[in-house]
Amino acid sequence: MWSQFVSYIPDWTTFMQAGLTLLIPIIIFYSYRSLHSMIKEQNSTEKRALSTDSSGETSGSKLAGDYKSDVELIKQAIGNNCDVHFREFIMGGYEVGATLIFVAGMQAADHINTQVLQILMMDAEKDSKDNKSLPSNSELSAYMKQKLLPVCEIKEVVDIRDLNQSILNGHIALFIEGMSNVLVMSMPNEKTRPITEPISEVLIRGPRIGFTEVLSENTAILRRQGRTENLEMTMYEVGNYLKKNLVVAYMKDIVNPDLLQEVKQRISKMDMDYFAESGYVEQLIEDNILSPFQQGQNTERPDRVISALLEGRIAILLDGTPFALIVPVTFSMLLQSPEDYYERWIPGTLLRILRFFAAFVALMAPALYISFISFHPGLIPTELAISIIEARQGVPFPSLIEGLILAISLEILREAGIRLPKPIGPAMGIVGGLIIGEASVQAGIVSPFLVIVVAFTAISSFSIPMFSAGITLRFLRFVGMLFAAILGIYGTVLFFLLICSHLTKLKSFGVPYVTPISPFRINDWKDLFLRAPLPLMKQRPDMMKTQQKKRRS
């Protein structure tokens, strides 16, 4: 009887798997918490140092008020820049010296000739017949702005640092003898590409318009898309060393004031020398920097931005990039496409369910294959298991190494296809995948069944509308394969539970990442897995806590 009882006790490998299953999440939890606390402490130290530096920083020196000395001061401040031009001339009729300072190529030369030089050198002579002398110093700047210069944007500057920065940013500075201040005019001549269809978010049915790299054009596109006085845009200047303009757009009668205040506060605290792309902004304002999941949605589509603003979200646009940020974001938003709403609700719902299934396959399929083949072949139907075993005859590697070889090869091919020129990139990816897969099977390095699994996984990842969300699932797929190779189906389930628990805890600007699943909000389920008919979607998402709950009166 004792021997029969002992036979029911599992062997030591089962106890080891159970112990590892218990220890791994504990180790991950404490490692994550210690790393997060270290990063927070480092950020607080840097902020204290930055505040100390900013408090001790003095303002730039002022202009002297004398024409010749001021021109010399700005020449010294600008330094040896060959592209900065100093155009000296005499104002016609008044015989007063003046100097125009501008950066070559950043303004339209014909605008400078017709709107500044021609007026001050020739047209001013006609004005001098009526006015024998220029107005006094206190009235000269107003006289120039109101009567002589037909320029939209003119401001007065007295600080040398501000003047130097304005000139190098593409503005025109005008020094006039007898005027203590300097007039700074804006005449941009930015070479931009035409407004075209977004490359990263292609739709069969929908608007064929996307953002460009010019901030003023992007804000104008939003104005044309949403013609309402409630669309407000607040501009910020970001970058410590190289300045850029950033715009926060929102619907003032819809957005949650607390959310708006939080977004503005995080943007004001950003501390970097230069913001090359909106991805910099996304990484600096997100809630959890250690999470592999993005907490801001990037998009090139103005229609997606307007739809988000009408839900109570906030858009962030940065000069120099066509990608706008939408915050806050939920996981379901990354698997939704604007085309879901342009088609009827039944095909839109089916396509959305298909994307959720494809995301699960892209994340879990290789891990499930490794766990079944290596640890639990009894869970596979007998005939299928025999076919897989026969196909793996002669393969010298375990299933993990076999899967890594194919998955890494596929990722390299995908990256190479993106970097190659457009005419040969897609062809190289397809032909390279076929050749490598077929050659690997013929050489006995991998099994044909694994080629099918990896290919199906890759195709599933292509169906995710957001490219950055697909990158996250591709990275986590390798982690799931390691879990499955160590603990089998226990590891696969543990990996999935860790992902679910992390998503449940994750927030984007205070909004739970997996809302409306957790916390459960029945009203928001109309736009989750299903896309309800438009007449039934009468309310805005409850998770956003908007000022106006109803979409229609």
ABEGO torsion letter per residue (X at the ends): XAAAAAAABBBAAAAAAAAAAAAAAAAAAAAAAAAAAAAAAAAAAAAAAAAAAAAABBBBBBBAGBAAAAAAAAAAAAEBBAABBBBBBBBBGAGBBBBBBBBBGABBAAAAAAAAAAAAAAAAAAAAAABABBBBAAAAAAAAAAAABBBABBBBBABAAAAAAAAAAGBBBBBBBGBABBBBBBBBBBBBBBBBBBAABBBABEBABBBBABAAAAAAAAAAABBBAABBBBBBBBEAABBBBBBBBBBAAABBAAAAAAAAAAAAABBBABBABAAAAAAAABABAABABBABBBBABAAAAAAAAAAGBBBBBBBGBABBBBOBBBAAAAABBAAAAABBAAAAAAAAAAAAAAAAAAAAAAAAAAAAAAABAAABBAAAAAAAAAAABGBABBAAAAAAAAAAAAAAAAAAAAABBAAAAAAAAAAAAAAAAAAAAAAGABBAAAAAAAAAAAAAAAABABAAAAAAAAAAAAAAAAAAAAAEAAAAAAAAAAAAAAAAABBBGGBBAAOAAOBBBAAAAAABABBBBAAABABBBAAAGBABABABX
